[in-house]
Amino acid sequence: MYVSAAPGAVLVSYCAQGQFRRNLRAAGWLTEKLPGPPGKREMTRARKPS
């Protein structure tokens, strides 16, 4: 997915598991935690560097 994504692309997921974020970072994404919707504590946003 990283290779196919355009520079500056954004990926958002309800998954906030630590291993998921580490895998995204290992692939080259810049990650951050966001507050989740009602019923979820956190979610993840990842951005491909420009």
DSSP file (Angstrom, degrees, kcal/mol; ACC not computed):
  #  RESIDUE AA STRUCTURE BP1 BP2  ACC     N-H-->O    O-->H-N    N-H-->O    O-->H-N    TCO  KAPPA ALPHA  PHI   PSI    X-CA   Y-CA   Z-CA
    1    1 A M     >        0   0    0      0, 0.0     4,-1.7     0, 0.0     0, 0.0   0.000 360.0 360.0 360.0 -38.0    0.0    0.0    0.0
    2    2 A Y  T  4  +     0   0    0      1,-0.2     3,-0.2     2,-0.2    22,-0.0   0.918 360.0  49.1 -60.1 -43.8    2.9    2.4    0.8
    3    3 A V  T  4 S+     0   0    0      1,-0.2    -1,-0.2     3,-0.0     0, 0.0   0.875 113.4  46.8 -64.3 -37.9    4.3    2.0   -2.7
    4    4 A S  T  4 S+     0   0    0      2,-0.1    -1,-0.2     0, 0.0    -2,-0.2   0.734  93.8  95.6 -76.3 -23.6    1.0    2.7   -4.3
    5    5 A A  S  < S-     0   0    0     -4,-1.7     3,-0.1    -3,-0.2    -3,-0.0  -0.417  76.8-121.3 -74.2 142.7    0.1    5.7   -2.2
    6    6 A A    >   -     0   0    0      1,-0.1     3,-2.1    -2,-0.1    42,-0.2  -0.436  43.4 -83.0 -74.4 153.8    0.9    9.2   -3.5
    7    7 A P  T 3  S+     0   0    0      0, 0.0    43,-0.2     0, 0.0    -1,-0.1  -0.370 121.3  25.0 -56.4 134.8    3.2   11.4   -1.5
    8    8 A G  T 3  S+     0   0    0     40,-1.7    42,-0.1    41,-0.3    -2,-0.1   0.440  88.0 153.0  87.2   0.6    1.2   13.1    1.3
    9    9 A A    <   -     0   0    0     -3,-2.1    39,-2.5    40,-0.2     2,-0.4  -0.268  33.7-143.2 -62.5 150.4   -1.4   10.3    1.3
   10   10 A V  E     -A   47   0A   0     37,-0.2     2,-0.4     2,-0.0    37,-0.2  -0.961  12.9-168.4-121.4 135.5   -3.3    9.8    4.6
   11   11 A L  E     -A   46   0A   0     35,-3.1    35,-3.2    -2,-0.4     2,-0.4  -0.986   6.4-170.9-120.8 130.5   -4.4    6.4    6.0
   12   12 A V  E     +A   45   0A   0     -2,-0.4     2,-0.3    33,-0.2    33,-0.2  -0.980   8.2 173.0-125.0 136.5   -6.8    6.3    9.0
   13   13 A S  E     -A   44   0A   0     31,-2.6    31,-2.7    -2,-0.4    -2,-0.0  -0.990  39.2-137.4-141.4 147.8   -7.7    3.2   11.0
   14   14 A Y  S    S+     0   0    0     -2,-0.3     2,-0.4    29,-0.2    28,-0.2   0.631  81.3 102.5 -74.0 -13.8   -9.7    2.4   14.1
   15   15 A C        +     0   0    0      1,-0.1    29,-0.3    29,-0.1    -2,-0.2  -0.574  40.2 168.2 -72.7 126.4   -6.8    0.0   15.0
   16   16 A A        +     0   0    0     -2,-0.4    -1,-0.1    27,-0.1    27,-0.1   0.152  23.7 141.1-123.6  16.6   -4.6    1.6   17.6
   17   17 A Q     >  -     0   0    0      1,-0.1     4,-1.9     2,-0.0     3,-0.3  -0.342  56.5-128.1 -63.0 138.9   -2.6   -1.5   18.5
   18   18 A G  H  > S+     0   0    0      1,-0.2     4,-2.4     2,-0.2     5,-0.2   0.880 107.7  52.2 -57.2 -43.0    1.1   -0.8   19.2
   19   19 A Q  H  > S+     0   0    0      1,-0.2     4,-2.3     2,-0.2    -1,-0.2   0.871 106.5  54.8 -64.8 -36.0    2.4   -3.5   16.8
   20   20 A F  H  > S+     0   0    0     -3,-0.3     4,-2.0     2,-0.2    -1,-0.2   0.931 110.3  45.7 -60.6 -46.7    0.2   -2.1   14.0
   21   21 A R  H  X S+     0   0    0     -4,-1.9     4,-2.4     1,-0.2    -2,-0.2   0.895 111.7  51.8 -65.1 -40.2    1.7    1.4   14.4
   22   22 A R  H  X S+     0   0    0     -4,-2.4     4,-2.3     1,-0.2    -1,-0.2   0.897 109.2  50.7 -63.2 -39.6    5.2   -0.1   14.5
   23   23 A N  H  X S+     0   0    0     -4,-2.3     4,-1.4     2,-0.2    -1,-0.2   0.899 109.6  50.2 -64.6 -40.8    4.6   -1.9   11.3
   24   24 A L  H  X>S+     0   0    0     -4,-2.0     5,-2.2     1,-0.2     4,-0.7   0.934 111.6  48.0 -62.4 -45.6    3.3    1.2    9.6
   25   25 A R  H ><5S+     0   0    0     -4,-2.4     3,-1.0     1,-0.2    -2,-0.2   0.887 108.3  54.6 -62.8 -38.9    6.5    3.1   10.7
   26   26 A A  H 3<5S+     0   0    0     -4,-2.3    -1,-0.2     1,-0.3    -2,-0.2   0.814 106.6  52.4 -64.0 -29.6    8.7    0.3    9.5
   27   27 A A  H 3<5S-     0   0    0     -4,-1.4    -1,-0.3    -3,-0.3    -2,-0.2   0.612 129.3 -96.9 -81.5 -12.3    7.0    0.6    6.1
   28   28 A G  T <<5S+     0   0    0     -3,-1.0    -3,-0.2    -4,-0.7    -2,-0.1   0.367  77.9 134.9 116.0  -4.5    7.8    4.4    6.0
   29   29 A W      < -     0   0    0     -5,-2.2     2,-0.6    -6,-0.2    -1,-0.3  -0.444  52.8-130.9 -75.3 150.9    4.5    6.0    7.3
   30   30 A L  E     -B   47   0A   0     17,-2.6    17,-2.5    -2,-0.1     2,-0.3  -0.921  34.7-160.9 -97.2 122.7    4.5    8.8    9.9
   31   31 A T  E     +B   46   0A   0     -2,-0.6     2,-0.3    15,-0.2    15,-0.2  -0.711  18.7 175.7-112.4 157.2    2.0    7.8   12.5
   32   32 A E  E     -B   45   0A   0     13,-1.9    13,-2.5    -2,-0.3     2,-0.3  -0.984  28.7-118.5-152.3 151.9    0.1    9.6   15.2
   33   33 A K  E     -B   44   0A   0     -2,-0.3    11,-0.2    11,-0.2   -17,-0.0  -0.718  29.5-170.9 -89.9 141.6   -2.6    8.6   17.8
   34   34 A L  E     -B   43   0A   0      9,-2.6     9,-2.2    -2,-0.3     2,-0.1  -0.925  34.2 -94.2-125.8 154.1   -6.0   10.3   17.6
   35   35 A P  E     -B   42   0A   0      0, 0.0     7,-0.3     0, 0.0     6,-0.1  -0.463  49.3-125.9 -63.4 140.7   -8.9   10.3   20.0
   36   36 A G        -     0   0    0      5,-1.7     3,-0.1     4,-0.3     7,-0.1  -0.316  21.6 -95.7 -85.0 169.8  -11.3    7.6   18.9
   37   37 A P  S >  S-     0   0    0      0, 0.0     3,-2.6     0, 0.0    -1,-0.2  -0.180  70.7 -53.8 -71.2 174.5  -15.1    7.9   18.2
   38   38 A P  T 3  S+     0   0    0      0, 0.0     3,-0.1     0, 0.0     0, 0.0  -0.287 133.6  22.9 -53.0 130.5  -17.6    7.0   21.0
   39   39 A G  T 3  S+     0   0    0      1,-0.2     2,-0.4    -3,-0.1    -3,-0.0   0.272 110.8  84.4  93.6 -10.5  -16.8    3.5   22.2
   40   40 A K    <   -     0   0    0     -3,-2.6    -4,-0.3     1,-0.1    -1,-0.2  -0.982  60.4-157.8-124.4 136.6  -13.1    3.6   21.1
   41   41 A R  S    S+     0   0    0     -2,-0.4    -5,-1.7     1,-0.2     2,-0.3   0.924  73.4   0.2 -78.1 -45.3  -10.3    5.1   23.1
   42   42 A E  E     - B   0  35A   0     -7,-0.3     2,-0.3   -28,-0.2    -1,-0.2  -0.917  54.8-168.0-140.4 163.3   -7.8    5.8   20.3
   43   43 A M  E     - B   0  34A   0     -9,-2.2    -9,-2.6    -2,-0.3     2,-0.4  -0.904  24.3-115.7-142.7 173.2   -7.4    5.4   16.5
   44   44 A T  E     -AB  13  33A   0    -31,-2.7   -31,-2.6    -2,-0.3     2,-0.4  -0.919  17.7-170.4-120.1 137.1   -4.4    5.8   14.2
   45   45 A R  E     -AB  12  32A   0    -13,-2.5   -13,-1.9    -2,-0.4     2,-0.4  -0.996  10.6-172.7-121.7 132.4   -3.6    8.2   11.4
   46   46 A A  E     -AB  11  31A   0    -35,-3.2   -35,-3.1    -2,-0.4     2,-0.4  -0.962   3.6-164.8-125.2 142.5   -0.6    7.6    9.2
   47   47 A R  E     -AB  10  30A   0    -17,-2.5   -17,-2.6    -2,-0.4   -37,-0.2  -0.984  18.9-132.2-129.0 137.1    0.8   10.0    6.5
   48   48 A K        -     0   0    0    -39,-2.5   -40,-1.7    -2,-0.4   -19,-0.1  -0.761  38.5-111.1 -84.8 127.3    3.2    9.2    3.7
   49   49 A P              0   0    0      0, 0.0   -41,-0.3     0, 0.0   -40,-0.2  -0.203 360.0 360.0 -58.3 148.1    5.9   11.9    3.7
   50   50 A S              0   0    0    -43,-0.2    -2,-0.0   -42,-0.1     0, 0.0   0.458 360.0 360.0 -74.5 360.0    5.9   14.3    0.7
